[in-house]
Amino acid sequence: MNKQTTKLDDGRLLLSINKDMYDNESVLRAAHKFTPHCYLHVEALSPTIIGVYFKSKEGSQAAMEEIVDGFCNELIDEQVRTGVEKACGQIRDQIVKKAFAPVE
């Protein structure tokens, strides 16, 4: 995975994500799933890099690193879902349309 994690002086971890690999929607979906585990802040660091800041709600630094690893796995899952949606979304829409069409 094209990622880089940096430990900041205030104890937060910063994950730098390449926008060429992952789109904004996938990053935000993954971040939303991790809000029960830690505090997150997402922002553009540059035109090609998205930054995700992780702050512990409780627990050790090692636990935070494990959370970041889990986030990276979830980010891959979300990017695959986004790709499948783009490729097959019209097919799903047609199936739903037919399923709920009035019977003649």
Helices and strands as residue ranges (DSSP letters): E 3-7, E 13-18, H 24-33, E 38-46, E 49-56, H 61-99
